[in-house]
Amino acid sequence: MERPYSPLLNLRIFAMALTTQRVDVPVIVDESKCLEKCVACIEVCPLDVLVKNPETGKAYMKYDECWFCLPCEKECPTGAITVQIPFLLR
């Protein structure tokens, strides 16, 4: 028996897909280089968009609100952070 069409069900499936997929963000953290106890990038970000992942202890970009000001990339002692500046802002 086939289920009837339900827009609410489709919305739930779409929302689940959004929450499980990784979103491209301008600040990329190389987890293999990121130090668990270091918080340099988090402290210098003027927008507080970088946070520590409680499971891994590594930094990641929680909100996509980057100003591309670059102190996180410059202050990272291991070079784990790369800020991808959009072409039109270069």
Residue pairs with C-beta under 8 A, 6 or more apart in sequence:
3 9
23 64
25 61
25 64
25 66
26 61
26 64
26 66
26 68
26 83
26 84
26 85
26 86
27 49
27 50
27 61
27 66
27 72
27 73
27 81
27 82
27 83
27 84
28 81
28 82
28 83
28 84
29 41
29 50
29 58
29 59
29 60
29 61
29 80
29 81
30 79
30 80
30 81
30 82
31 56
31 58
31 80
32 80
33 78
33 79
33 80
34 58
34 59
34 78
34 80
35 77
35 78
35 80
36 56
36 57
36 58
37 57
38 59
38 76
38 77
38 78
39 52
39 59
40 72
40 75
40 76
40 77
41 50
41 59
41 72
41 73
41 75
41 76
41 81
42 48
42 50
42 51
42 52
42 59
44 71
44 72
44 75
45 71
45 72
46 67
46 69
46 71
47 63
47 65
47 66
47 67
49 61
49 62
49 63
49 64
49 65
49 66
50 59
50 60
50 61
50 62
50 72
51 59
51 60
51 62
52 58
52 59
52 60
53 59
53 60
59 80
59 81
66 83
68 83
68 85
68 86
68 89
70 83
72 81
72 83
73 81
73 82
73 83
